[in-house]
């Protein structure tokens, strides 16, 4: 399982931070080309692959590669 974030498209809306039930995401101190402090999966190991972040992101910045079952 992996959480991919397109850092250059992220606009720091924080929807993923607010919707994640496992507190996986946080805003970084790094700035992308658009001037936003982008989000990172700081606690990726806590991800339960619910997909709420992926479906809620208005800019399609997040992609979760789910485990094969």
C-alpha positions in Angstrom: 0.0 0.0 0.0 1.2 3.5 -0.8 -0.2 7.0 -0.7 0.8 9.2 -3.6 0.4 12.9 -3.5 1.0 15.2 -6.5 2.7 18.0 -4.6 2.7 20.4 -7.4 -1.2 20.2 -7.7 -1.9 20.5 -4.0 -3.4 23.8 -2.9 -3.4 23.2 0.9 -7.2 23.0 1.1 -6.8 20.6 4.1 -9.8 18.5 3.1 -7.7 15.3 3.3 -6.4 16.3 6.8 -9.9 16.9 8.1 -11.6 13.8 6.5 -8.9 11.2 7.3 -10.1 9.0 10.2 -6.5 8.0 11.0 -4.8 11.4 10.9 -2.4 10.3 8.1 -1.8 13.7 6.5 -0.2 17.0 7.6 0.9 20.2 5.9 4.6 20.5 5.2 6.8 23.6 5.5 7.8 23.1 1.8 6.2 25.2 -0.9 5.3 24.0 -4.4 5.6 26.0 -7.6 2.1 27.5 -7.0 3.2 28.9 -3.6 1.3 26.5 -1.4 2.6 24.4 1.5 1.6 21.0 0.2 0.3 18.0 2.1 2.3 14.8 2.8 1.3 11.4 4.2 3.3 11.8 7.4 1.8 8.7 9.0 1.3 6.5 5.9 1.6 3.3 8.0 -1.7 4.3 9.7 -3.6 4.4 6.5 -6.6 2.0 6.4 -7.2 2.5 2.6 -10.7 3.8 3.1 -10.2 6.2 0.1 -12.0 9.1 1.7 -9.0 11.4 1.0 -8.8 10.3 -2.6 -12.5 10.8 -3.4 -12.8 14.1 -1.5 -9.8 15.9 -3.0 -11.1 18.5 -5.4 -7.9 18.5 -7.5 -7.3 14.8 -7.7 -4.0 15.2 -5.9 -4.1 11.9 -3.8 -4.0 8.4 -5.1 -4.0 5.3 -2.8 -2.4 2.2 -4.2 -4.3 -0.5 -2.4 -3.0 -3.8 -1.2 -4.0 -6.9 -3.3 -6.3 -9.1 -1.2 
